[in-house]
Amino acid sequence: MKNDDLRADRDELDHFAPRPSAKRGNNLVLQVAAGVFLGGLALWLVQLAATMLYAKLMLGTITFGG
């Protein structure tokens, strides 16, 4: 009992493919930052167009058809 080898055998690591490095996290951060920036820019442009249209309506300078 005293000389029994009860340790687990190691698995052979030859047939396991190495993991790719974790470079995807930085790419995800850049994608989220670009999305937030472009979304804010789009909202600002929509607000600008709506404000210009509202100002034209308030001034009465929009003519329909002539």
HUZI-V465378 format. One record per run of one state. SS is the DSSP state (@ for helix, = for strand, . for the rest). FROM is the first residue (numbers start at 0). TO is the last residue. If there is no record, write none. Layout:
BEGIN
SS FROM TO
SS FROM TO
END
This chain:
BEGIN
. 0 22
@ 23 58
. 59 65
END
